[in-house]
């Protein structure tokens, strides 16, 4: 599929073409050198596809590869500096005066002379590199170019069903659960080990044990700690305290934290998971002493090293075996083929590929990701017969893992490698990582789509190829993680220019381009010698509190600067020197002001101030930055947004903006044609106007409208009648464009939803996929969401005035296909404290006669805290795919009946619930704190029954057929209101 250098070459040639067309640049003395540079680079579009692999096997070629990569980075820098300089020349005199810091980065020599000298040096290096002709294939035909196809999400389900392959893991879970529970009953403390090579499924096994209802029932405290090789003692103790239910935000030292940890577990039964342990000292020297204060503790340790378990005195060790080939083939086919595809023709070649994966689940998944892009058996055989082993790669990173990387298109290779710079077990958010990639220049523009849309599709493609693992709670796969072995592969392949900080190595790296600093570091090291640095990343490092005032004076190449979640209070004025900086993330820091030099960041596109609670104002210079495409102001103390947002013509994502005094006005939104994600806050302060302010936002995908609202039901924010009328008028003029996919209404105090939502919403928002109605406290009638043809997710929360849900929610339905809610997959009804009745009847008898289906795609229902609801809708029995149901806090509900498709049901804290019947496909029933539950009927498929603090469990069990062979786990008392069953099971 090509090397990373292919992506770099394509990008640089595109940028050089733009430079040559720039009239200002071509008046400089460098124009001849720039043309020569472009001609030189065109030669490098013919680099051998296997050049990267050869560089790992041959030291001579490795040196060539390093030189080539460094020169490409240098070319990228010089092009950007030229472009920034040309923009500086076009600025007005006043703007130039305000941007004096830019001049300093170019030194005292005339800029074009300096650049000419640097370009000349680069051209000489390229001439030398070209002399190695064996690395080029000049006769090769043009490579097939990869183009991202924007997936039609309307045709794909974002929710994955539970995938369990193989009987061995199920048996291992049952065996270890029984041993742990037995030890807990006898008040014994012990250590259990799970050992195996990387990627074999140790963490998966531990997760299944950790989430078993029987385990959750027995332990008052459960703690999961990921032990990366760069862990800090204070970081681990803090995580343990938080998982034990306590807060420790103000404590920083080990001496302060350990007593709080002891208090949080003292006298309690505790389950502790230590995942991915490399050395036993984390237990012996750090955690053993405080955990001895627990009533009893059981520790599950996952590790690759048996010596670790011996040193920790493990009483039992389970060695995870590789998958047998039959189970491996099932996993491969499930991950690589669509349900409608013919499986049988791929089985033979698939079996041979599984054998080459040596039974490793991770290897099978990532190879399946490669195969998912191949549609014929001939293509599968080509993968089977390709080169899997690379000499020079560590054994555990070669074979299938490297194969999955080498088959990526060049631009996706860059994005994958960039993710390896992130901390272990880091949650990768689609929207954030897309901006990081764009800021680094890794995303290739394609006709008809914004660069941010393309970046989001890159992310989804890595998920589809199983190189990123989606977190199941997010039904649109918007959050994922990277397996530690894949992260290690990425770090190995970028070891010459990228580093997750190791203090011993940093000074030895002469061409450091990207640096991630672990949470163990309290101060950024001296970076003056690393003038090539492009990305500097710190995440959630509370130890980091200060920066040297001159730290940014010589780092003119930085594009990405992330200080997210650090304790830094001041940003040095020298940040204004970073004229190439495109992304600045200061989220959740303790800064109280931004320096005026922010106005000198002429290249800045992304600025996040999310959660900067001490920040109360924005610098005036910010409004000069015309390239801003992302601005996040939510959860700050800012009380005034300056006028001038309309000047940000490139704005793609704007969050937390609000009207204030002489500052920002909603009518400025009319001047933002590229906006796709918009959140407006404090709408109670906005003034209604005659203009439809979003009428020009033809690409708008996400819209959040928020009024200030106290979410405590007993302390709601109250608005006077005339204020509510004004707010209603403001909402009515915020008519979204037909392109909208996500709508969030938060804290709306009006008595009626906006007209564009309650009247023919299918015409106003035909593409809507998710609707979130939160704390709309005074609306007595819901909008006709059943008319929305593409709606997949609906949440209704805290609608205090609604006493009944009926035909108004269904509306008139959709004609083609004939259905109410034709695409809805997830329905959540939460905190509806006045809701008494719920009906799914349409009010039109002809609907049944014409076979109009009801929610044909609904798979999941969450009904939470609706204490007055007397019954589930009678017609819910007509929903043919409703498989997973969670009902909690419905105290008037007496029965759950006639749900023919349900396979998983959780009922908790339902005071009057007495009967569960006619759920003929139900396999898992989880009941807790249901004091009246004593009757069951027609649960003929039930396989697992868990009952906790249900005093009539014996009567309930007697209603079940003895021939069913139900696996029953019962605890009549002892949970003390703790939620025993994992909520995430609703999404597995």
Residue pairs with C-beta under 8 A, 6 or more apart in sequence:
1 49
1 146
1 406
1 407
1 408
1 409
1 410
2 49
2 143
2 409
2 410
3 47
3 48
3 49
3 51
3 52
3 410
3 413
4 52
4 69
4 410
4 413
4 414
4 417
5 44
5 47
5 51
5 52
5 68
5 69
5 72
5 410
6 45
6 47
6 143
6 410
7 410
7 411
7 413
7 414
7 442
7 444
8 72
8 76
9 41
9 44
9 45
9 47
9 72
10 45
10 410
10 444
11 76
11 441
11 444
12 41
12 72
12 75
12 76
12 79
13 38
13 41
13 42
13 45
15 76
15 79
15 80
15 83
16 34
16 37
16 38
16 41
16 79
17 38
18 83
19 25
19 34
19 79
19 82
19 83
20 26
20 31
20 34
20 35
20 38
22 83
22 86
24 86
24 89
24 90
25 31
25 34
25 82
25 83
25 85
25 86
26 34
28 82
28 111
28 112
28 115
29 112
29 113
29 116
30 82
30 112
30 115
30 116
30 119
33 115
33 116
33 119
33 120
33 123
34 82
34 119
36 119
36 123
37 75
37 119
37 122
37 123
37 126
40 123
40 126
40 127
40 130
41 75
41 126
43 126
43 130
43 136
44 68
44 126
46 136
46 137
46 138
46 140
47 68
47 135
47 136
47 137
48 54
48 135
48 136
48 137
49 143
50 387
51 61
51 65
51 135
52 65
52 406
52 493
53 387
53 390
53 406
54 61
54 135
55 61
55 62
55 64
55 65
55 66
56 62
56 390
56 391
56 392
56 393
57 390
57 391
57 392
61 135
64 129
64 132
64 135
66 496
66 511
67 125
67 129
68 129
69 496
69 497
70 497
70 511
71 122
71 125
71 126
71 129
73 497
73 511
73 513
73 532
73 534
74 118
74 122
74 532
75 122
76 441
77 532
77 557
77 580
78 115
78 118
78 119
78 122
80 580
80 603
81 106
81 115
81 556
81 579
81 580
82 115
84 102
84 579
84 580
84 602
84 603
85 106
85 111
85 115
87 602
88 96
88 99
88 102
88 602
91 99
95 624
98 599
98 600
98 621
98 624
99 599
99 600
99 602
100 600
101 576
101 577
101 579
101 597
101 600
102 579
102 600
102 602
104 553
104 577
105 556
105 577
105 579
106 114
107 114
130 136
146 409
146 410
146 411
146 412
147 446
148 446
148 454
148 457
148 458
148 461
149 457
150 449
150 453
150 457
151 457
151 460
153 476
153 769
154 767
154 769
154 790
154 823
157 825
157 857
158 475
158 476
158 477
158 792
158 825
159 475
159 825
159 826
159 859
159 860
159 987
160 470
160 472
162 988
163 334
164 170
165 323
165 327
165 330
165 331
165 334
166 323
166 324
166 327
166 330
166 331
167 327
168 321
168 323
168 324
168 327
169 201
169 204
169 205
169 208
172 205
172 318
172 320
173 205
173 208
173 209
173 212
175 318
176 192
176 205
176 209
176 300
176 316
176 318
177 209
177 212
177 214
177 215
179 192
179 316
180 192
180 209
180 215
180 218
180 271
180 298
180 300
181 214
181 215
181 218
183 189
183 190
183 296
183 298
184 218
184 219
184 269
184 296
184 298
185 218
187 295
187 296
188 296
189 292
189 294
189 296
189 297
189 298
190 298
190 299
190 315
190 316
191 283
191 298
191 299
191 301
191 309
191 312
191 313
191 314
191 315
192 298
192 299
192 300
192 301
192 314
192 315
192 316
192 317
192 318
193 300
193 301
193 302
193 303
193 306
193 308
193 309
193 312
193 314
193 316
193 317
193 318
194 202
194 205
194 206
194 300
194 301
194 302
194 303
194 317
194 318
194 320
195 202
195 302
195 303
195 304
195 305
195 306
195 309
195 317
195 318
195 319
195 320
196 202
196 304
196 319
196 320
196 321
197 304
197 360
197 396
198 304
198 362
198 396
198 484
198 485
199 360
199 361
199 362
199 363
199 396
199 401
199 483
199 485
200 320
200 321
200 322
200 360
200 361
200 362
201 320
201 361
201 362
202 275
202 276
202 302
202 303
202 320
203 275
203 276
203 302
204 361
205 302
205 318
205 320
206 273
206 275
206 300
206 302
209 215
209 300
210 222
210 224
210 271
210 273
210 300
211 982
211 984
211 985
213 926
213 946
213 948
213 969
213 980
213 981
213 982
214 946
214 969
215 222
215 271
216 222
216 978
216 979
216 980
216 981
216 982
217 946
217 948
217 969
217 971
217 974
217 975
217 980
218 269
218 271
218 971
219 269
219 270
219 271
219 298
220 268
220 269
220 270
220 976
220 978
221 243
221 244
221 245
221 264
221 265
221 268
221 269
221 270
221 271
221 294
222 243
222 270
222 271
222 273
223 239
223 240
223 243
223 244
223 270
223 271
223 272
223 273
224 243
224 273
224 275
225 236
225 239
225 240
225 243
225 272
225 273
225 274
225 275
226 275
226 276
226 424
226 425
227 236
227 274
227 275
227 276
227 277
227 278
227 282
228 276
228 423
228 424
228 425
228 484
229 278
229 424
230 424
230 500
230 518
230 520
231 282
231 520
232 518
232 519
232 520
232 543
233 254
233 286
234 252
234 253
234 254
234 257
234 543
235 519
235 520
236 282
236 286
236 287
237 254
237 257
237 258
237 261
237 286
238 248
238 251
238 257
240 261
240 264
240 272
240 287
241 247
241 248
241 257
241 260
241 261
241 264
242 248
244 261
244 264
244 265
244 270
245 264
246 260
246 263
246 264
248 257
248 260
251 257
251 260
252 542
252 543
258 290
261 290
262 290
262 293
265 290
265 291
265 293
265 294
265 297
266 293
266 294
267 293
267 294
267 295
268 294
268 295
269 294
269 295
269 296
269 297
270 291
270 294
270 295
270 296
270 297
270 298
271 297
271 298
271 299
271 300
272 287
272 291
272 297
272 298
272 299
272 300
273 299
273 300
273 301
273 302
274 282
274 283
274 287
274 299
274 300
274 301
274 302
275 302
276 302
276 303
276 424
276 484
277 283
277 301
277 302
277 303
277 308
278 303
278 304
278 305
278 308
279 308
280 307
280 308
280 311
280 312
283 299
283 301
283 312
284 311
284 312
291 297
291 299
299 312
301 308
301 309
301 312
301 314
303 309
306 317
309 317
321 359
322 358
322 359
322 360
323 331
323 359
323 360
323 361
323 364
324 359
325 351
325 354
325 355
325 359
328 354
328 357
328 359
328 361
328 364
329 347
329 350
329 351
329 354
331 361
331 364
331 365
331 368
332 350
332 353
332 354
332 357
332 364
332 367
332 368
332 371
333 343
333 346
333 347
333 350
334 368
335 364
335 365
335 368
335 369
335 372
335 466
336 346
336 350
336 368
336 369
336 371
336 372
337 343
337 346
337 372
345 377
346 377
346 380
349 377
349 380
349 381
349 384
350 371
350 380
352 384
353 367
353 371
353 380
353 383
353 384
354 364
356 384
356 388
356 399
356 400
357 363
357 364
357 367
357 399
357 400
358 399
360 400
362 401
362 483
362 485
362 486
363 399
363 400
363 401
364 400
365 466
366 400
366 401
366 403
366 404
366 465
366 466
366 467
366 486
367 383
367 400
367 403
367 404
368 466
369 404
369 464
369 465
369 466
369 467
370 383
370 403
370 404
370 407
370 465
371 380
371 383
372 464
372 465
373 407
373 465
374 380
374 382
374 383
383 403
383 407
386 403
388 398
388 399
388 400
388 402
388 403
389 398
389 399
390 398
390 402
393 402
393 492
394 488
394 492
396 485
396 488
397 485
397 488
397 489
397 492
401 485
401 486
401 489
402 489
404 465
404 466
404 467
405 413
405 416
405 467
405 489
405 493
408 416
408 465
408 467
411 442
411 443
411 444
411 458
412 458
412 461
412 462
414 437
414 442
415 433
415 437
415 442
415 443
415 458
415 459
415 462
416 462
416 467
416 490
417 490
417 493
417 494
417 498
418 436
418 437
418 440
418 442
418 514
419 428
419 433
419 462
419 468
419 482
419 487
419 490
420 482
420 486
420 487
420 488
420 489
420 490
420 491
420 493
420 494
420 498
421 490
421 491
421 494
421 498
421 500
421 514
421 516
421 535
421 537
422 428
422 482
422 487
422 516
422 537
422 539
423 500
423 516
423 518
423 519
423 539
423 540
424 484
424 487
425 481
425 484
426 481
426 482
426 539
427 471
427 479
427 480
427 481
428 468
428 479
428 480
428 481
428 482
429 478
429 479
430 456
430 459
430 460
430 477
430 478
430 479
430 480
431 456
431 478
431 653
431 677
433 455
433 459
434 443
434 452
434 455
434 456
434 458
434 459
435 452
435 455
435 583
435 605
435 606
435 630
436 535
436 560
436 562
436 583
437 443
437 455
437 458
438 451
438 452
438 455
438 582
438 605
439 559
439 560
439 582
439 583
439 605
439 606
440 534
440 535
440 559
440 560
441 559
443 451
443 454
443 455
443 458
444 454
445 451
445 454
446 454
450 652
450 674
450 676
450 699
452 629
452 652
452 653
452 676
453 676
459 468
459 480
460 477
462 468
463 469
463 470
463 477
463 480
467 482
467 486
468 480
468 481
468 482
469 480
469 481
469 482
469 483
470 477
470 479
470 480
471 479
471 480
471 481
472 984
472 987
472 988
473 479
473 984
473 987
475 792
475 793
475 825
475 826
475 987
476 770
482 490
491 498
491 500
494 514
496 509
496 511
497 509
497 511
497 512
497 513
497 514
498 512
498 513
498 514
498 515
498 516
499 505
499 506
499 509
499 512
499 514
499 515
499 516
500 516
500 518
501 515
501 516
501 517
501 518
501 521
501 525
503 521
503 525
506 512
506 515
506 525
506 530
507 529
509 530
511 532
512 530
512 532
512 533
513 532
513 533
513 534
513 535
514 533
514 534
514 535
514 537
515 527
515 530
515 533
515 535
515 536
515 537
516 537
516 538
516 539
517 524
517 536
517 537
517 538
517 541
517 544
518 541
519 539
519 540
519 541
519 542
519 543
520 543
521 538
521 541
521 543
521 544
522 543
522 544
522 545
523 544
523 545
523 546
523 547
524 536
524 538
524 544
524 547
524 548
524 551
527 533
527 536
527 551
527 555
528 554
530 555
531 554
531 555
531 556
531 557
532 557
533 555
533 557
533 558
534 557
534 558
534 559
534 560
535 558
535 559
535 560
535 561
535 562
536 555
536 558
536 560
536 561
536 562
537 560
537 562
538 544
538 562
538 563
538 564
538 565
538 566
539 562
539 564
539 565
540 564
540 565
540 566
541 565
541 566
541 567
542 565
542 566
542 567
543 567
544 563
544 566
544 567
544 568
545 566
545 567
545 568
545 569
546 568
546 569
546 570
547 568
547 570
547 571
547 572
548 572
549 572
549 573
549 574
550 572
550 574
551 572
551 574
552 558
552 572
552 574
552 575
552 576
552 577
552 578
553 574
553 577
555 577
555 578
556 577
556 578
556 579
556 580
557 580
558 578
558 580
558 581
559 580
559 581
559 582
559 583
559 603
560 581
560 582
560 583
561 575
561 578
561 581
561 583
561 584
561 585
562 583
562 585
563 585
563 586
563 589
564 585
564 586
564 587
564 588
564 589
564 608
565 587
565 588
565 589
566 589
567 589
567 590
568 589
568 590
568 591
569 589
569 590
569 591
569 592
569 614
570 591
571 586
571 591
571 594
571 595
572 595
573 595
573 596
573 597
574 597
575 581
575 584
575 595
575 597
575 598
575 601
576 595
576 597
576 598
576 599
576 600
576 601
577 597
577 600
578 601
579 600
579 601
579 602
579 603
580 603
581 601
581 603
581 604
582 603
582 604
582 605
582 606
583 604
583 605
583 606
584 601
584 604
584 606
584 607
584 608
585 606
585 608
586 607
586 608
586 609
586 612
587 608
587 609
587 610
587 611
587 612
587 632
588 610
588 611
588 612
589 612
590 612
590 614
591 612
591 614
591 615
592 614
592 615
592 616
593 615
593 616
593 617
593 619
594 615
594 618
594 619
594 622
595 619
596 619
596 620
596 621
597 621
598 604
598 619
598 621
598 622
598 625
599 619
599 620
599 621
599 622
599 624
599 625
600 621
601 625
602 625
602 627
603 627
604 625
604 627
604 628
605 627
605 628
605 629
605 630
605 650
606 628
606 629
606 630
607 622
607 628
607 630
607 631
607 632
608 630
608 632
609 615
609 632
609 633
609 636
609 638
610 632
610 633
610 634
610 635
610 636
610 655
610 656
611 634
611 635
611 636
612 635
612 636
613 635
613 636
613 637
614 637
615 636
615 637
615 638
616 636
616 637
616 638
616 639
617 638
617 639
617 640
618 633
618 638
618 640
618 641
618 642
620 642
622 642
623 642
623 643
623 644
623 647
625 648
626 647
626 648
626 649
626 650
627 650
628 648
628 650
628 651
629 648
629 650
629 651
629 652
629 653
629 674
630 651
630 652
630 653
630 654
631 645
631 648
631 651
631 653
631 654
631 655
631 657
632 653
632 655
632 656
633 641
633 655
633 656
633 657
634 655
634 656
634 679
634 681
635 656
636 656
639 660
640 660
640 661
640 663
641 657
641 658
641 659
641 660
641 663
641 664
642 663
642 664
643 662
643 663
643 664
643 665
643 668
644 664
644 668
645 651
645 654
645 657
645 664
645 668
645 669
645 672
646 668
646 669
646 670
646 671
646 672
648 654
648 672
649 671
649 672
649 673
649 674
650 674
651 672
651 674
651 675
652 674
652 675
652 676
652 677
653 675
653 676
653 677
653 678
654 672
654 675
654 677
654 678
654 679
655 677
655 678
655 679
655 704
656 679
656 681
657 664
657 679
657 680
657 681
658 664
658 680
658 681
658 682
658 683
658 685
658 686
659 665
659 666
659 682
659 685
659 686
659 687
660 682
660 685
665 687
666 680
666 686
666 687
666 689
666 693
666 730
666 733
666 734
667 689
667 691
667 693
669 675
669 678
669 693
669 694
669 697
670 691
670 693
670 694
670 695
670 696
671 696
672 696
672 697
673 696
673 697
673 698
673 699
674 699
675 697
675 699
675 700
676 699
676 700
676 701
676 702
677 700
677 701
677 702
678 694
678 697
678 700
678 702
678 703
678 704
679 702
679 703
679 704
679 705
679 706
679 744
680 686
680 704
680 705
680 706
680 734
681 706
681 708
682 706
682 707
682 708
683 705
683 706
683 707
683 727
683 730
683 731
684 707
684 708
684 719
684 723
684 727
684 749
686 727
686 730
687 726
687 730
688 726
688 729
688 730
688 732
688 733
689 733
690 733
691 733
692 733
692 735
693 733
693 734
694 700
694 703
694 734
694 735
694 736
694 737
695 735
695 737
697 736
697 737
698 737
698 739
699 737
699 739
700 736
700 737
700 739
700 740
701 739
701 740
701 741
701 742
702 740
702 741
702 742
702 743
702 744
703 734
703 736
703 740
703 742
703 743
703 744
704 744
704 746
705 731
705 734
705 744
705 745
705 746
705 748
706 744
706 746
706 747
707 717
707 727
707 746
707 747
707 748
707 749
708 717
708 747
709 716
709 717
709 746
709 747
709 749
709 775
709 777
710 716
710 717
711 775
711 798
713 798
713 800
713 831
713 833
716 777
716 800
717 747
717 749
719 727
719 749
724 749
724 750
724 751
724 778
727 748
727 749
727 750
728 750
728 751
728 752
728 754
731 748
731 750
731 754
732 754
732 755
732 756
734 754
735 754
735 756
735 764
736 743
736 756
736 764
736 765
738 763
738 764
738 765
738 766
738 767
739 767
740 765
740 767
740 768
741 767
741 768
741 769
741 770
742 768
742 769
742 770
742 772
743 757
743 765
743 768
743 770
743 771
743 772
744 772
744 774
745 753
745 757
745 772
745 773
745 774
745 776
746 772
746 774
746 775
747 774
747 775
747 776
747 777
748 773
748 775
748 776
748 777
748 779
749 777
749 778
750 776
750 778
750 779
751 778
751 779
751 780
751 801
752 758
752 779
752 781
753 776
753 779
753 781
753 782
753 783
756 764
756 765
757 764
757 783
758 781
758 783
758 784
760 787
761 768
761 783
761 784
761 785
761 787
761 788
762 787
762 788
762 789
762 814
765 788
766 788
766 789
766 790
767 790
768 788
768 790
768 791
769 790
769 791
769 792
769 793
770 791
770 792
770 793
770 794
771 785
771 788
771 791
771 793
771 794
771 795
772 795
772 797
773 782
773 795
773 796
773 797
773 799
774 795
774 797
774 798
775 797
775 798
775 799
776 798
776 799
777 798
777 799
777 800
777 801
778 800
778 801
779 799
779 801
779 802
780 801
780 802
780 803
781 802
781 808
782 796
782 799
782 802
782 805
782 808
782 809
783 808
783 809
784 808
784 809
784 810
784 811
784 812
785 791
785 794
785 809
785 811
785 821
786 809
786 810
786 811
786 812
786 813
786 814
786 820
786 821
787 811
787 812
787 813
787 814
788 814
788 821
789 814
789 822
789 823
790 823
791 821
791 823
791 824
792 823
792 824
792 825
792 826
792 857
793 824
793 825
793 826
794 821
794 824
794 826
794 827
794 828
795 828
795 830
796 828
796 829
796 830
796 832
797 828
797 829
797 830
797 831
797 832
798 830
798 831
798 832
799 832
799 835
800 833
800 834
801 834
802 832
802 834
802 835
803 834
803 835
803 836
803 837
804 835
804 836
804 837
804 838
804 839
805 829
805 835
805 837
805 838
805 839
806 837
806 838
806 839
806 841
806 843
807 839
807 841
807 842
807 843
810 820
810 821
810 840
810 842
811 820
813 819
813 820
813 842
813 847
813 852
814 820
814 822
817 853
817 856
818 850
818 851
818 852
818 853
819 852
819 853
819 854
819 855
819 856
820 842
820 852
820 853
820 854
820 855
821 854
821 855
821 857
821 858
822 853
822 856
822 857
823 857
824 855
824 857
824 858
825 857
825 858
825 859
825 860
826 858
826 859
826 860
826 862
827 855
827 858
827 860
827 861
827 862
828 861
828 862
828 864
829 835
829 838
829 861
829 862
829 863
829 864
829 866
830 862
830 864
830 865
831 864
831 865
831 866
832 865
832 866
832 869
833 865
833 866
833 867
833 868
834 868
835 866
835 868
835 869
836 868
836 869
836 870
836 892
837 869
837 870
837 871
838 869
838 871
838 872
838 873
839 873
839 874
839 875
840 854
840 873
840 874
840 875
840 876
840 878
841 874
841 875
842 852
853 878
853 880
854 875
854 878
854 879
855 879
855 882
856 879
856 880
856 881
857 881
858 879
858 881
858 882
859 881
859 882
859 883
859 884
860 882
860 883
860 884
860 885
860 986
860 987
861 882
861 884
861 885
861 886
862 886
862 986
863 869
863 872
863 885
863 886
863 887
863 888
863 890
864 886
864 887
864 888
864 889
865 888
865 889
866 889
866 890
867 889
867 890
867 891
867 892
868 891
868 892
869 890
869 892
869 893
870 892
870 893
870 894
871 893
871 894
871 895
872 893
872 896
872 897
874 898
876 882
876 898
876 899
877 898
877 899
877 900
879 899
879 901
880 900
880 901
881 901
882 899
882 901
882 902
883 901
883 902
883 903
883 904
884 902
884 903
884 904
884 905
884 985
884 986
885 896
885 899
885 902
885 904
885 905
885 906
886 905
886 906
886 908
886 983
886 986
887 893
887 896
887 905
887 906
887 907
887 908
887 910
887 913
888 906
888 907
888 908
888 909
888 910
889 908
889 909
889 910
890 910
890 913
891 909
891 910
891 911
891 912
892 911
892 912
893 910
893 912
893 913
894 912
894 913
894 914
894 915
894 932
895 913
895 914
895 915
895 916
895 917
896 905
896 907
896 913
896 915
896 916
896 917
896 919
897 915
897 916
897 917
897 918
897 919
898 917
898 918
899 905
899 918
899 919
899 922
900 918
900 919
900 920
900 921
901 921
902 919
902 921
902 922
903 921
903 922
903 923
903 924
903 941
904 922
904 923
904 924
904 985
904 986
905 916
905 919
905 922
905 924
905 925
905 926
906 926
906 927
906 981
906 985
906 986
907 913
907 916
907 925
907 926
907 927
907 928
907 930
907 933
908 926
908 927
908 928
908 929
908 930
908 979
908 981
909 928
909 929
909 930
909 977
910 929
910 930
910 933
911 930
911 931
911 932
912 932
913 930
913 932
913 933
914 932
914 933
914 934
914 935
915 933
915 935
915 936
915 937
916 925
916 933
916 935
916 936
916 937
916 939
917 935
917 936
917 937
917 938
917 939
918 937
918 938
919 938
919 939
920 938
920 939
920 940
920 941
921 941
922 939
922 941
922 942
923 941
923 942
923 943
923 944
924 942
924 943
924 944
924 946
925 939
925 942
925 944
925 945
925 946
926 946
926 980
926 981
926 985
927 933
927 945
927 946
927 947
927 948
927 950
927 956
928 946
928 947
928 948
928 949
928 950
928 975
928 979
928 980
928 981
929 948
929 949
929 950
929 975
929 977
930 950
931 950
931 951
931 952
932 952
933 947
933 950
933 952
933 953
933 956
934 952
934 955
934 956
935 955
935 956
935 959
936 956
936 959
936 960
937 959
939 960
940 961
940 964
942 960
942 964
942 966
943 964
943 965
943 966
943 967
944 966
944 967
944 969
945 957
945 960
945 966
945 967
945 968
945 969
945 970
946 969
946 970
946 980
946 981
947 953
947 956
947 968
947 969
947 970
947 971
947 972
948 970
948 971
948 974
948 975
948 980
949 971
949 972
949 973
949 974
949 975
950 956
950 972
951 972
953 970
953 972
957 968
957 970
960 966
